[in-house]
Amino acid sequence: MRQLLPTPVDDIDPLAVYADAARSGRAGRPWVLANMVASVDGRAAVQGRTARLSAAADREVFMLLRTLADVVLVGAGTVRAERYGPVRGGGRPPVAVVSRSLDLDWTSPLFSEAARPTEILTCAAADPARRARAAEVAEVIVAGEEQVDIRQALAELGARGQEVVLCEGGPHLLGELVAADLVDELCFTLAPLLAGGAEPPLIVAPSLDPPRPLRMASLVEGDGALLARYVREADPA
Ligand SMILES: NC(=O)c1ccc[n+]([C@@H]2O[C@H](COP(=O)([O-])OP(=O)(O)OC[C@H]3O[C@@H](n4cnc5c(N)ncnc54)[C@H](OP(=O)(O)O)[C@@H]3O)[C@@H](O)[C@H]2O)c1
């Protein structure tokens, strides 16, 4: 991998590019770092999965970011589509799944093989029988009434000492975080592919008025993909 911005560097150590002291030790809510990949035409999946978008460099950064996180936050749609398992490398942060339906495979390795219990972020309106089933294999956290209140959910993670939240999607969950203006950092890989189709875009969110300004912190190239790291612009004083 080579860095193109802020200064050109060949053969970078990805950790040097992605480590950022600003992420932890803040008061208030956790730092929200999102990591996503898309095709050049903006599709977040190919035939319902990300595998064909993600080459070696993107996979390496995907794994690296997990080592920098206290928890991996993911929507239930992604868990179902990607057959999510537990994090196996690095500090093995727990996975936190956002779901109202609780339509998840409770016998899967995500629950049976997790080094630290998988967390289920759900709402009071979730089906009680499914909630009881979830509680047998996971830590159930109720945040919100009819839907998960994403701000409250982050506060619950923060209260558990999870200060760096890595959101791995999908596009709907990330859209909620974006709409609530809760994304501090976005690691975005532009894969050198045209995907077409009816797959969702990178982020499904309502129209943002005004649009949220981001600053590009770094740009890396690997396997022909562009890996950009954006951080939110500081709020106006
Ligand atoms: N390109 C990438 O980087 C990337 C990353 C991840 C996923 N993907 C792709 O994106 C697709 C899946 O993404 P998606 O956008 O359809 O799904 P998603 O965002 O992963 O999950 C949506 C689901 O999360 C739950 N959810 C989200 N917000 C909620 C709230 N406020 N309250 C209660 N539940 C909430 C609901 O689950 P329930 O239905 O269980 O209630 C909802 O159906 C797959 O094709 C996957 O391959 C791409």
Ligand as a Chemical Component Dictionary entry (heavy atoms), coordinates in Angstrom:
data_LIG
# 
_chem_comp.id                   LIG 
_chem_comp.type                 NON-POLYMER 
_chem_comp.pdbx_formal_charge   0 
_chem_comp.three_letter_code    LIG 
# 
loop_
_chem_comp_atom.comp_id 
_chem_comp_atom.atom_id 
_chem_comp_atom.alt_atom_id 
_chem_comp_atom.type_symbol 
_chem_comp_atom.charge 
_chem_comp_atom.model_Cartn_x 
_chem_comp_atom.model_Cartn_y 
_chem_comp_atom.model_Cartn_z 
_chem_comp_atom.pdbx_ordinal 
LIG N1  N1  N 0  -20.179 -1.952 1.370  1  
LIG C1  C1  C 0  -20.064 -2.099 2.673  2  
LIG O1  O1  O 0  -19.091 -1.625 3.289  3  
LIG C2  C2  C 0  -21.125 -2.856 3.414  4  
LIG C3  C3  C 0  -21.081 -2.935 4.809  5  
LIG C4  C4  C 0  -22.088 -3.664 5.445  6  
LIG C5  C5  C 0  -23.098 -4.254 4.703  7  
LIG N2  N2  N 1  -23.083 -4.145 3.362  8  
LIG C6  C6  C 0  -24.164 -4.750 2.565  9  
LIG O2  O2  O 0  -25.344 -4.060 2.868  10 
LIG C7  C7  C 0  -26.462 -4.968 2.865  11 
LIG C8  C8  C 0  -27.137 -4.944 4.219  12 
LIG O3  O3  O 0  -27.309 -3.617 4.631  13 
LIG P1  P1  P 0  -28.729 -2.974 5.001  14 
LIG O4  O4  O 0  -28.555 -1.507 4.909  15 
LIG O5  O5  O -1 -29.788 -3.641 4.219  16 
LIG O6  O6  O 0  -28.913 -3.448 6.491  17 
LIG P2  P2  P 0  -28.234 -2.977 7.863  18 
LIG O7  O7  O 0  -28.090 -1.512 7.923  19 
LIG O8  O8  O 0  -27.039 -3.817 8.125  20 
LIG O9  O9  O 0  -29.349 -3.492 8.870  21 
LIG C9  C9  C 0  -30.645 -2.971 8.851  22 
LIG C10 C10 C 0  -31.362 -3.644 9.958  23 
LIG O10 O10 O 0  -30.799 -3.229 11.209 24 
LIG C11 C11 C 0  -31.818 -3.099 12.158 25 
LIG N3  N3  N 0  -31.927 -1.687 12.499 26 
LIG C12 C12 C 0  -31.272 -0.634 11.971 27 
LIG N4  N4  N 0  -31.627 0.494  12.596 28 
LIG C13 C13 C 0  -32.522 0.151  13.539 29 
LIG C14 C14 C 0  -33.240 0.849  14.542 30 
LIG N5  N5  N 0  -33.097 2.192  14.691 31 
LIG N6  N6  N 0  -34.072 0.175  15.335 32 
LIG C15 C15 C 0  -34.217 -1.161 15.219 33 
LIG N7  N7  N 0  -33.564 -1.895 14.309 34 
LIG C16 C16 C 0  -32.723 -1.239 13.481 35 
LIG C17 C17 C 0  -33.075 -3.632 11.534 36 
LIG O11 O11 O 0  -33.003 -5.018 11.795 37 
LIG P3  P3  P 0  -34.266 -5.977 11.964 38 
LIG O12 O12 O 0  -34.811 -6.124 10.574 39 
LIG O13 O13 O 0  -33.685 -7.237 12.514 40 
LIG O14 O14 O 0  -35.231 -5.307 12.913 41 
LIG C18 C18 C 0  -32.847 -3.337 10.063 42 
LIG O15 O15 O 0  -33.613 -4.151 9.212  43 
LIG C19 C19 C 0  -25.898 -6.316 2.520  44 
LIG O16 O16 O 0  -26.029 -6.522 1.137  45 
LIG C20 C20 C 0  -24.438 -6.191 2.892  46 
LIG O17 O17 O 0  -23.640 -7.040 2.098  47 
LIG C21 C21 C 0  -22.146 -3.438 2.700  48 
# 
loop_
_chem_comp_bond.comp_id 
_chem_comp_bond.atom_id_1 
_chem_comp_bond.atom_id_2 
_chem_comp_bond.value_order 
_chem_comp_bond.pdbx_ordinal 
LIG N1  C1  SING 1  
LIG C1  O1  DOUB 2  
LIG C1  C2  SING 3  
LIG C2  C3  SING 4  
LIG C2  C21 DOUB 5  
LIG C3  C4  DOUB 6  
LIG C4  C5  SING 7  
LIG C5  N2  DOUB 8  
LIG N2  C6  SING 9  
LIG N2  C21 SING 10 
LIG C6  O2  SING 11 
LIG C6  C20 SING 12 
LIG O2  C7  SING 13 
LIG C7  C8  SING 14 
LIG C7  C19 SING 15 
LIG C8  O3  SING 16 
LIG O3  P1  SING 17 
LIG P1  O4  DOUB 18 
LIG P1  O5  SING 19 
LIG P1  O6  SING 20 
LIG O6  P2  SING 21 
LIG P2  O7  DOUB 22 
LIG P2  O8  SING 23 
LIG P2  O9  SING 24 
LIG O9  C9  SING 25 
LIG C9  C10 SING 26 
LIG C10 O10 SING 27 
LIG C10 C18 SING 28 
LIG O10 C11 SING 29 
LIG C11 N3  SING 30 
LIG C11 C17 SING 31 
LIG N3  C12 SING 32 
LIG N3  C16 SING 33 
LIG C12 N4  DOUB 34 
LIG N4  C13 SING 35 
LIG C13 C14 SING 36 
LIG C13 C16 DOUB 37 
LIG C14 N5  SING 38 
LIG C14 N6  DOUB 39 
LIG N6  C15 SING 40 
LIG C15 N7  DOUB 41 
LIG N7  C16 SING 42 
LIG C17 O11 SING 43 
LIG C17 C18 SING 44 
LIG O11 P3  SING 45 
LIG P3  O12 DOUB 46 
LIG P3  O13 SING 47 
LIG P3  O14 SING 48 
LIG C18 O15 SING 49 
LIG C19 O16 SING 50 
LIG C19 C20 SING 51 
LIG C20 O17 SING 52 
# 
